[in-house]
């Protein structure tokens, strides 16, 4: 996947990692960047094309006539910071699945034929180190990201025949509004984006963008597995 002259659609592009993707794509020579947000007026980045797109609204996704897209970045996500066994646990997991799982499923299904028509292109799914482990304060979020990881692996197999690259991005905490309240080492969004675009151009299927994600991935094969540790 070549970034120069590509046409990208970035969901959740008004702030945080999505904004960093939009900025880096422009700097790398993308021909056009569609910056999607629920409120397009919240997109302030110069040089992009703001569009209204709520990834939880299937009808809205299907009506988007963006036939020149060659790169889809499924970045939009929410973090409720909850556990299952709380009064709002079920509501949290439903909301997180709608945005973090069904959102990228719906956008990928809608744009897969467009990517095929345009030569294959690529999809980037923004996942998390929490795709593999669960913390007491984020177990519902982890479930949604674990499902999105599995979806990414399945989608990669289904789209391989049409030449569409599916890249899964795993990262721990980033310095964004989503986890501003959490005290922990955080990656810079611009650094995560740089690694991701390099991985795209190298034809890779997965990127572990920080030490946390690399350590967690390595710990999956430990005995006992890192996901079994009491927290």
Steps between C-alpha positions, in 0.01 A plus 500: 500500500648832392398807700599752234201579276270279710147606593437434868192491718579541871219449749507699823736746331415813698742437788754266656639217291257565215620858466861381509421256217344778291799727551755229420315385190499852361869537578575168328335613177153351515291647218192538719411434863137465601486595869191335644331602824149506644523879483702603192521855638731361770761416234740796502794354305575695183530305176259218585144442381273488808204263478226402740526133590365324807648148487212366709252604231501237225261696279723807515806293407325344202398836357854638485603531135879496539590294198865608485608363840808275496576499875252458785621572852254373759605723787174611666461347843366555849623399844246484780752371754270245658471146632229248420366462854395859554156659470593648161714208382255376237437850367875561477576182311213559256623853427862392462412213269285727284789740441813287542380181327188549290624843385811368322308195378243723331751740347716213377205327336388824338842593362641157410340512151635852447849391601476207260393730217794727573761226492484348848624768736507446873305507826655596833316392813605685815503241777678489836730303727173446686387280212701228681469578872227634725533746785239546775434856386462416131365148459209605278732701274741205479216275385414739217862526387551123521203458268643764265834316495328177403299686236819647357652154463190364330463800273864473395438147378183596315652803328834347408364381167413853389841633602383701801752524784353489852732643765424459871648774720560408863611765747480565872418838649535806277506865593141575392181623663366143528745403775594842635380393845735198511848537648732276301772524233338617177610494137480807280230461232734635231752224577232231486379634165853510357554134587161408357554671165844339475341160567238565232761576240699192604192281441475383859190351666563613858679781680587505870560870549640517852677302770174416678344332197824315421532370856136393518522320165812317614327404823216319321719191461638513854398239758269609645390739228508869580122513453456262796674725751285630787459877487 
